[in-house]
Amino acid sequence: MLLRTCEITNKLSFTFDGETHWAERGDTLALALLAAGVDVFRKSAVGGVPRAPYCLMGVCFECLVTVDGVQNRQSCLIEVREGMVVASQQGARTLTEREYK
């Protein structure tokens, strides 16, 4: 778990898998989730193994989540916004009907 060194002063709220969490304005989504004690961001497409951020700079793709209905978003590269709805990603992304054709 990641611990904050100071109190949140510019609070933003967002949800992850239906639970409300708080972030500091300017936090990345990965940072805010880790600081909130979230240790599983997704399950791998092969075997359903739990995954979490590793590099925190956009290289490893271990921090993929669904943000406001958009899958495969790298949480380490996304700044938290007020009211953001985030969900853990289960396996590979789902193709939309348009992408499938």
N, C-alpha and C positions, 0 to 999 in steps of 0.2 A: 504494500500500500504506500501511496505517496502522501506525505503530510505537508500541509501548508505552513509556511514560516510566519505568516501574518494573517490577521482576520480579513475576511472579504469586506470591502468597503463599497464597491459599486456592484451590488447584487443583480444577477440575472437568473431567472428560473427557466428550467427546461425539464423535459421528462425523458427517462430512459426505461424502456420496457414497462411503461405505465407508472413509474415511480418518479416523483418530483425531486430534483436536485438543484443545487445552487452553484453558481460560478461567478468568478470575478470578471468584469468587463475586460475583454482582451485575452481571456484564457482560450486555449484550443480545447476542442471537445474531448480529446484524449486526456489532457491534463485535468480537466474538470471531473471526468469520470473516475480517473485514478484517485484523485483527491477525495472523491465521495466514497471510495472503498470498492468500486466496481473492479473485479479482477477477471471477468470473462466478457469480451466484446462480441465474439462470434464463435461459431462452431465450424470446423473445417468441412469442406465438401467431401473429403475422403475420411471416413471413420468418425466424423462428428466430434473430433478432438477440440477441447476448449482452447481458444486463442486470445491473446491480449497484445497491446502495443509492445514493440521491441525496440525499434530504432528511434521513434518519435521525430523523424524528419522526412517521412514520405518515401522511404526506400523499400521497406520490407513488406508492406501491405498486410500486416498482421492485425491492424486496428480497424478493419473494414466494418462499417455499420450502415444502417439504413437511416437517412436523415430526411424528414418530411416526405416520406414515401419514395425517395430516390435511393436505390441500392448501391453498394460498392463505393461508398464515400470513405475516404481516408480521414479518420477522426483527428489525426495528428496535424492535419493541414487546414482544418475548418475551425473558424472562430465561433464560439458560442453566441447565439442570438436569443433574445428574449422569446420564450414560448416555443422554442425548437422542440420538435417531437422526434426522438431518436429511438431506434429499436436495434437489438442485437441481430446479427445476420446469421441465419441458419443454413449452412452449406453454400452452394453456388447461387448466384442471383437468378431470379425468375425472368425469363424473356417475356416481354409484352407481346400481344398479338401482332402489333405492327412490326416488331423486330423479328418475329418468327417467320413472317412471310417473305 
